[in-house]
């Protein structure tokens, strides 16, 4: 039994890997990723507010609404009295008409319309809160906001 231990054998195999195709593929992928990421990045420069939350300025003419759900039914409260969406719409229209008349008419200078503040229960479905927003917008309220509870120990930072 004979064994070749080096020397001039013409049948030796080359075990080196040709890395040129691998490098070519990696360079092409690198160029593709560089081009696509620059397209995907938004170029609009914005300065966002650094306020954790704004305290609510409650005015007596503002409307306070509470939205909750019981047994799958939406419940809306105007102040402390429960109302249907039809009553909510009518009360909203009446409130705006009375406030406009109190301030001297629709053409009065410095007319400040009331806002609707909605307190939505965490467990209330979105359809209940969305329907309340829609109803108040139909009534003519231009500003509808949400009242939330800050996390414990949170402070207002300006």
C-alpha positions as CSV (number, residue, x, y, z in Angstrom):
1,X,0.0,0.0,0.0
2,X,1.5,3.3,-1.1
3,X,0.7,6.7,0.2
4,X,1.6,10.1,-1.2
5,X,2.8,12.6,1.4
6,X,3.4,15.7,-0.6
7,X,5.8,15.9,-3.4
8,X,5.0,16.2,-7.0
9,X,1.6,14.4,-7.2
10,X,-0.6,15.8,-10.0
11,X,-3.8,14.5,-8.4
12,X,-3.8,16.8,-5.3
13,X,-7.1,18.7,-4.7
14,X,-7.2,22.4,-4.1
15,X,-9.2,23.2,-0.9
16,X,-9.3,27.1,-1.3
17,X,-12.7,28.7,-1.7
18,X,-13.1,31.2,-4.4
19,X,-14.4,34.3,-2.5
20,X,-14.6,36.7,-5.5
21,X,-18.3,35.9,-6.3
22,X,-19.2,36.2,-2.6
23,X,-17.6,39.6,-2.4
24,X,-19.3,40.8,-5.6
25,X,-22.7,39.8,-4.3
26,X,-22.1,41.4,-0.9
27,X,-21.0,44.7,-2.6
28,X,-24.1,44.7,-4.8
29,X,-26.4,44.1,-1.8
30,X,-24.6,46.9,0.2
31,X,-25.2,49.4,-2.7
32,X,-28.9,48.3,-2.9
33,X,-29.4,48.8,0.9
34,X,-27.7,52.2,0.8
35,X,-29.9,53.4,-2.0
36,X,-33.2,52.1,-0.5
37,X,-32.6,53.4,3.0
38,X,-31.9,57.0,1.8
39,X,-35.2,56.9,-0.1
40,X,-37.1,55.5,2.9
41,X,-35.9,58.1,5.4
42,X,-38.2,61.1,5.7
43,X,-36.4,64.4,5.0
44,X,-38.9,66.7,6.6
45,X,-37.3,68.4,9.6
46,X,-39.7,68.8,12.5
47,X,-39.4,70.2,16.0
48,X,-41.9,68.3,18.1
49,X,-43.2,69.7,21.4
50,X,-41.5,68.6,24.5
51,X,-44.5,68.8,26.7
52,X,-45.6,65.6,28.6
53,X,-49.2,66.7,28.7
54,X,-51.1,70.0,28.7
55,X,-53.3,70.8,31.7
56,X,-56.9,71.2,30.7
57,X,-58.3,74.7,30.9
58,X,-61.9,74.1,32.0
59,X,-64.3,76.9,31.2
60,X,-67.9,76.9,32.4
61,X,-69.3,76.9,28.9
62,X,-67.4,73.8,27.8
63,X,-69.3,70.5,27.6
64,X,-68.1,67.6,29.7
65,X,-69.0,64.2,28.3
66,X,-68.3,60.7,29.8
67,X,-68.4,57.6,27.6
68,X,-68.6,54.1,29.0
69,X,-70.0,50.8,28.0
70,X,-72.2,48.2,29.9
71,X,-73.3,44.9,28.4
72,X,-72.1,46.0,25.0
73,X,-74.2,49.1,25.0
74,X,-72.7,52.6,24.7
75,X,-73.6,55.0,27.5
76,X,-73.0,58.7,27.1
77,X,-73.3,61.1,30.0
78,X,-73.7,64.9,29.6
79,X,-72.4,66.0,32.9
80,X,-74.0,63.5,35.2
81,X,-77.2,62.7,33.2
82,X,-77.3,59.9,30.7
83,X,-78.3,60.8,27.1
84,X,-78.9,59.0,23.9
85,X,-77.1,60.1,20.7
86,X,-80.2,61.9,19.5
87,X,-80.5,63.8,22.8
88,X,-76.7,64.5,22.6
89,X,-77.0,66.0,19.2
90,X,-80.0,68.2,20.2
91,X,-78.3,69.3,23.4
92,X,-75.1,70.2,21.5
93,X,-77.0,72.3,18.9
94,X,-78.9,74.0,21.7
95,X,-75.7,74.7,23.7
96,X,-74.0,76.3,20.7
97,X,-77.0,78.4,19.7
98,X,-77.3,79.7,23.3
99,X,-73.6,80.4,23.6
100,X,-73.5,82.3,20.2
101,X,-76.6,84.3,21.3
102,X,-75.0,85.1,24.7
103,X,-71.8,86.4,22.9
104,X,-73.8,88.7,20.6
105,X,-74.5,86.6,17.5
106,X,-72.5,84.7,14.9
107,X,-70.8,87.9,13.6
108,X,-69.7,89.1,17.0
109,X,-66.0,90.0,17.3
110,X,-63.9,87.6,19.4
111,X,-66.5,84.8,19.3
112,X,-65.3,81.9,21.4
113,X,-67.2,78.7,20.9
114,X,-67.3,76.1,23.6
115,X,-65.3,72.9,23.4
116,X,-66.4,69.3,24.0
117,X,-64.3,67.3,26.5
118,X,-64.7,63.6,26.4
119,X,-63.7,61.2,29.2
120,X,-63.6,57.8,27.7
121,X,-63.6,54.7,29.8
122,X,-60.6,52.4,29.1
123,X,-62.9,49.4,28.5
124,X,-65.3,51.3,26.3
125,X,-65.1,50.2,22.6
126,X,-63.9,52.7,20.1
127,X,-67.3,52.7,18.3
128,X,-68.8,54.3,21.4
129,X,-66.2,57.1,21.6
130,X,-66.1,57.5,17.8
131,X,-69.9,57.9,17.7
132,X,-69.7,60.5,20.4
133,X,-67.1,62.5,18.6
134,X,-69.1,62.3,15.3
135,X,-72.3,63.4,17.1
136,X,-70.5,66.4,18.6
137,X,-69.0,67.4,15.3
138,X,-72.5,67.1,13.7
139,X,-73.8,69.5,16.4
140,X,-71.2,72.0,15.3
141,X,-68.4,71.7,17.9
142,X,-65.1,72.5,16.1
143,X,-63.0,71.5,19.1
144,X,-63.5,68.0,20.6
145,X,-60.8,66.9,23.0
146,X,-60.0,64.0,25.3
147,X,-59.5,64.1,29.0
148,X,-56.9,61.6,30.3
149,X,-55.5,60.7,33.7
150,X,-51.8,61.3,34.0
151,X,-49.6,58.5,35.3
152,X,-49.1,58.4,39.1
153,X,-46.3,60.8,40.2
154,X,-46.4,62.6,36.8
155,X,-45.8,66.2,36.7
156,X,-46.4,68.8,34.0
157,X,-43.1,69.8,32.3
158,X,-42.9,72.9,30.1
